[in-house]
């Protein structure tokens, strides 16, 4: 009952805010909007947003009602919550069938995440419509709403974290079993060349794509890491940074072999050579952003970004630090007093500017860092803790001047930057083939992934990889799918077949720039406009234009992965 009342108060507060601010805005802008059609269109958009908010509120209240009934039943039966376990990823096994209903289902979990996302979408929308003074009020109310949503979700966090942990353990165990067969001589193998002609992040994502194929085909991945990055002058670079991808099976030999292709006898060959994702033909059904069907249901329930969580777990296995790197990381974190909470920022400046990415000032990054800590400060006040968190920032950059000049105004305001300028100096493009440079990039990558929030540019492979790894970070197993802000691109995986959104409600275009669609339609996504809208195309009509982000959800495709049977 208390949770339901809290949710009602949160929702009503938000709805009243929207009515108040947009009514004020309409009065202020009346001389500019004399066109009745424009005014009607604007209120139609607002009405759509309010209807969607009401729909989600009703769904969550209904879920809460059932949860209250189930909890009462469990109390009457005196079922011990510690008896509940997650022994397999497909479902929660319990000693009493009634206990299964003690925890929220997928509709509740996905709706709760959508409420959080939509609070932010309305915030982004209002930032383009309101003046700074009005936004101060909006920000205060938004922080309070997030606090109330945290109160609602905290009750079940132990269950959420346990289910994600069990899922991760399941994936790690299956990869380990696949990579260490008892009979390597007769095991089916997938051979992948690590030395793709591109940078570190690109090569690691290429290897991750090979791992996905190996899991889908149930073949041990064979990858010669001995000569990787041999131009650095160092020998066996991989094993100096990471653990071997197999302890027992590294030989690519077999009774027969073939290349990936459309041969109907393809799966009968013991050894298969797999191409880089850019040139693969025919296209396999398991290409990113597909997730394994066997873990799809619990993964969709617990993660807002199922594929990113899955590929993050593949990277977790691939990039297990060597003993040498682990010792360095422990010392580095201790010497730099790396602690939590901490926000990571990745400022990419050198070789990507003007080609793959635009220049972004340090102020753009710090705007979202400040927003993160403002939320924490409000939470501290609401909990009567009266102790604000120290504003720690882990800085990873390839531009030493960020350290020398750009962060000084923020240091004067109390922000404490962690990291080492030496890491940015070794990231100079002229030194990137050196072992020290590669070592320092890996250190930045792993520490960014251990932050509580990251601000970066998804045009960067390192930024995307840090976000992928963040889904499995250190001792926490909570859903981290919203713990980021990208200043440019949306997330993508190089070589992906399709990134889509599924419409949850219909939409009628309000201008020539927008596209119409029906509930259930699939839409492509080209970019997030950061104003409540995406730009994308309609999968059926092929029309391209804007569409409201709150009217769509992630389109998740799953296929059977043979290694998970």
N, C-alpha and C positions, 0 to 999 in steps of 0.2 A: 504493500500500500504506500509506504514511504517513497519507494522508487518511482511508482506511478505518479504520485503527486509532484515529485521533483521534475519528472519529465514534462508533465503538463505545464508547470510553471515556466520551465525553460522554453517550451514551445510558444506559449502565449506571449512571453516577453519578447521573443524574436519577431513574432507576427505583429505585435503592437509597434515595435521599432520600425518595421518596414512601412506600415501604414503611416506612422508619424513622419518619418524622414521623406518619403516620397510625396506625401501631401504637402509638406513644407517646401520641398523642391519644386513641386508644380506651381505653388503660389509664387515662388521667387522667379520662375522662368516663364510665367504666363505670357508676358509680352512677346516672347520669342516663339511660342508654340500656339499660335492662333489657328493652325490647321487642325480641324476637328478629327480628321482621320489619324494624324500623328498622335494626338492625345489618346484616342481610343485604342490605337495599337499599343501604346505604352502601358495602358491599364490592362489590356488583354494579356500582355507578357507578365505583368505583376500577378494577375489572377491565376495564370498557369502555375507560377511559382508557389502561390499560396495553396492551390489545390494539391500540388505535389507534396508540399509540406504537411498538409492535413492528412493525405493518404498515408504518409510514412508514420505520422503520429498515431493514427488509428491502428495501423499494423503493430506498432511497438506496444501500444496499450493492450491490445488483444493478447500479444505474446506475454506481456507482464501478468495479465490476468491468469493465463494458464500456468505460468511459472509459480505464482502465488498458491494456486490450488495444488500443484504438484509438490511444492515444498511443505505444505500443510500435511499432505498425505505421507510424505517421507518422515515428517516429525512424528505423526501418529504411529507410524510403523517402526520408529526408532532405528532408521537405517543410518549407519555411520558413513558420512561422506568420504572418509579415508579408505573405505572398502572399494570405492570406484577406481577403475584402472583403464588404461588405454593399451591393450595388449597387441592390437593390430591397427593399422592405419585406416581400414575401411569403416570401422565403427567403434564406439565406446563399449567395451564389455563390462558388465556389472553383475553382481551376485544376485540382485533382484531386478527383474525386468522393469519394475516401476521406477527404479533409480535412474534409468536412462533419461527420464523426463525431468530430472532435477536440474539439468543444464539447458541453456537456450539452444534452439535449433538454428539451422542455416538462415531461415528468413529473418530471425531476430538479429543475428550477427551481421548479416549483410546490410540490414536496415540501419543498425546502429552506426556502422561505418559510413553509410550514405548520409546520415544526418550530420556527422562531423564534416564530411566533404562539402555538403551543401551549405553549411554555415560559412565555410571558407569561400564557396562560389558566390554567395550573396555578398560577402565582404569584398571580393575582387570586383564584383559588379558595381557596388556602391562607391568604391574608390574612383571609378570613372565618372560618377554622377555628382558626388558631394564635395563640398569644400573641406578644408583641413579641420576646421572647428567642429563640424558635424561628424567627421570621421573619428574624432577623439571620443565622442559618445559611443559611436558604433564599436570602436575597439574595446572600450571598457565592458560593454555588454557582451561582446564576442568572447572575451577572456572569461567572463563569468559563466557563459554558456558552456564553454569547454570544461570548466571546473565541474559543473553539474553533470555533464556527460561522463566525466571521469568517475564521479560518485556512482553513477548508474552502472558503469562497466566494471568497476573495481571488484564488485562482489564475485564475479566469475573469472577473474584473471588467472587464478591458480589452475582452473580447468583449461582455459585457453592455452596457457603456457605449457601445460603438460601435454596437451594434444599436439601442439607444434613440436615439442621436444621429441615425442614418440615418432612423429612423422619424419623428423630429421634423422633420428637414430635408425629408422627403417631404411631410409635412402642411403645413409652412410654404410650400413651393414651390407646392403645389396651391392653397392659399388665395390666395397672391399672384397666380397665373395667373388664377384665377377672378375676382378683384377688379380685375384690370387687363386686360380683354379688348382685343384689337386693333381691334375694331369695336364701340364702345359703342352706336352708333345702332341696330344690329341685334341686339345681345346680349340674351338672355333675362334678366329682372331680377326680383328679389324685393324689394319695398319694405317697410320696417319702420320704425315710429315709435318713436324712442328715448325720448320723453317719457312714459313710463309713470308714473302717479302713485304714486311710492314713493321710497325713499331711493336713495343712490348704488349700494350693493351690489346691490339689487334691479334697478335699471335696467341695470347692466352684465350681470347674469345674463340679463335679458330679451334684450339685444342678442346675447349668446352663443347663446341659443336660436335667434334668427333666423339666426345664422351657421351653426348646425348644419343648419337647414332649407335654407339656400342651398347648402351642400355636398351634401346629400342629393339636391336637385333640380337641381344643376348650374346655378344661377342667380346672377348677380352681385348681391350685396347692396347695395341703395341705402338709405342712411340719412341723413337731413338732420341733421347735427350742428351746424349754424350757430346754431340757437336753443336748443341744449341748455343747461339751467341758466341761461337768460337772466335769471331773477329775481335773480341775484346782482349784476346791474349790469355784469358783464363781457361783452364781445363775443367770440364765437368761442371759448368756453371749452374745447371739445374739443381744438382744435389748439394751445392753450397747454399742455395736459397730455400729449396723445398725438399720434401721427402720424395722418394721414388714413387712413380705412379703404380708400380707393382713390385712386390718383394720376391715373387716366385716365377714370373712369366714375362720375359723381355725378348725372347727369340721370335722373329717373324716367320721362321720356317714352318712348312706344313706339307701335307701330302699332295695338295693341289692348291692353286690360287687363281684369282680372277680380279678384275676391276669392277667397281660399282657400275651397274648398267641395267638394261631391261631384260637380261637373260632369265628365262623362267626357271633355270636351274641354279640361279644365283645363290640361294641359301644352302645348296648342297656342297659348296666349296668350303674347304677348311679356312683358307686365308683370303680375305677380301681387302683390296686397297681402296681407300676412301678419299675422294677429292676434296679440295677446299670448297667452302659453301658457295662461293661466288660462281663457280662453274659446274656445279653438280647437275647432272641430267641422267635419267629422269628425276624429277623432284620427288623425294620420299614423303610419305604422309606425316612423318614425325618432325619435320623441320620446325624451328621456332616460329611462332610462339606456342606450340603445342605442348601440353603437359601429359604425364602418364595417366591413363584412365584409372588405373588401380588406386591412385591416391587422390583423384580429382575431388570427390565429395568432401572429405574432411579438409582438404587444402583450400577449396573455395570457401568453406565455412570459416576458416581461421585466418586467411590471408587476403588482403585487398588486392594483391598483385601475385596471383598464383604462379605464373611463369617465372617472374623475377625471383620468387622464393625458390622455385625448383632449380633454376640455373645457379642461384646463389649457393645451393647445397652441392651442386656439382663442383663449383669453384672451391667450396670449403674443403672438399676431398683433394682436389688437384693441388691447391696452394697451402697444404699443411706445412708450416715452417720447419726447416731443418733445425737440429739442435743448436747449430751455430747462430742461425738467425733468431731463434727463440731467446737465446741468452742475450743477444744484442738488443732485442725488443724490450726485454724485461729491464735491462739497464737503462735504456733510453727513456722508457716511461718513468722509471724511478727518478732519474736525474732531472727530467723535465716536469716532474710532479703532475703527470697526466692522470687526472681524476674526473669524476662525474658529479654533476652534469657537465657536458662539454659539447660545443658545436664545432663541426669541421667545415672549413671552407677550402675549396680547391680553385685557385686562381690561375687559369691557363692563359698565358700571354704570348709566347714566342712564335713557334712555327705555325700555329693554327690561325692566328689573327689575319684577316683579309682573305683567307681561303675557305676554311671550314667553320670559322666562328667569328663573331664580332667582338670588339673590345668592350669590356664591362668594368666600370670603376669599382673601387673597393666599397664605396657607399652603397652600391646596388646589392652587394653581398651582405653588408652589415645591417641593412634594413631588415632582412629576415632573421638575422642573428638576434637583433634587438627584439623583434617580435616574439621569438622563442623564449627569451628570458623574461619578457613582460608577462607572458602566460604563467611562467613559474613563480614570479613575484606575486601575482594575484592568487595563485594557489596557496602560497605561504600565508598570505593575509587571511584567506578564507579558513585555513586550518589553524589560525591563531598561532602559527609558528614564530611569526615576527622575526624571521631570519631569512634575508634574501640570499639566493645562491650567488657565489662568485661567478662573474661573467667570463668563463674560460672559452677560448677559441683555439682550435688546432688549425694552424695555417700551413697549407701545402701549396707551393707555387714554384713556377720555373722562372720567376722574375725577382731577383734580389731586391730591387727598389721598393717592392711592396713591403718588405721588412724594414728597409732603411728610411722610407719616407711616408708611405701611404697609411700605415696603421697608427702613426703617432697621435693624431687627433682622438682616436678611439682609446688608446692607452691612457691619455689624459682624462678620459671620461670613466676610467676604471676597468676597462676590458683588459684581460690578461691573455696574451698570445703565447701559445705553446708551439714547439717545433724547433727547427734549427735552420738558420740562414745558409749553412753549409749544404743542406739538402737541395736548396733552390739553386745554389751555385753549380752543383754537379749536374743539374738538370739542363744546363745550357746545351742547345742542339749540337754543338761541336763536340760534346763529350758523351753523347748518349750511347755510343758503342762501348764505352768503358764499363768495366765491372762495377766500379764504385757508383756510377750514375744509375745503373740498373738496380743495385742494392738499395740505393736511397729512394728510388721510385717505389720499390716494393714496401719499404718501411712506411712511406707516406700512404700508400694504398691501404695497408693493414690498419694503420692508426685511424685513417678516415672512416673505415668500416666499423671501428669500435666506438665512434662518436654517437651521441644521442640524437643528433640531427645534422644533416649536411646541406650546404648551399654550394652549388657548383653549376656547371654547364654540361648538359647531357650530350652535347656535340663531342665531348671528350670521352674516350674509351675508359680512362682511369676513373672519371666521375661515375660512369655507369657501372663499372666493376665494383667500385666502393659501395654503391647502393645495393648491388646484388649481394655482396658479401655481408652487408649490414643486416640482411634478413636472418643471418645465422650468427650474429655478433656475440662475442665473449660469453658470459654466463647467462645472458638474458635470452629468452626464447619468445618474447612477445612479438606481435605483428608490428613490423616497422615499415609497412608499405606507405605510410603517409609522413615519414620522418625525413622529408627532403624538400628542397625547392630548386628547380632548374631555371636558370636565367634565360635559357634559349630553347633547345629542342625538347620534345617529349621523349620518353624512353623508347629506344629501339634496339634490336639485336641485328647486327650486320648480316644480311642475307635472309632475313625473315621473309616469309611468304606474304603474310597479311596481318595487320594490326587493326582490329575492328572494335566498334562499339555497338551494343544492342539497345535499341530503343525500348524503354519501359513504359512510355506514354506517347501518344501521337503529338505531332506538332505541325501547325500551319505557318508557313513562312510569313513574317510580318514586314518584309521588305524584299527587294530584288536580290539583296546580298545573302538572304537566308534560303535554306532548302526545307521542304516539307517532307514528313515521313509518318508512317503508322507504327503503332506499338508492335514490336517484334521484328521490325526492319533492321538490317545490318548496315552500319555506316562506317566508312573509312575515317581515319584521323590523320591529318597532315600536321597540325600544330595546335597548341593551346594558346588562345589569344589573351589569356590572363585577364579577361573581363567577363567571365561567366560563359564564354562561347568557345567552341572548337571550330576549326576550319577542316572540312573533309568532304568526301563525296558519298553519294547514295549508291550502295552496292548494286541496286537493281536499275534505277533510272539513270545512273552515272552523272547526275547533276552534282556540281560542286558548289559549296557555299558554307555559310555559318550555321551552327545549330547549338542550342542550349546544352551545356554540359550536364545539368541536373536531370535532363530527360533521357539520359543514356547510362548504361553501365558497361563494364568491361565484357567483351565477347571472348569467352574462354572455350578453346577447342581442346579436346582430349582424345588420345588414341592409345590402344594397348601397347605397353612396353614389355617385351618378352622377359627381360631381366627381373621384372616385378611380379611375375606369375608365381 
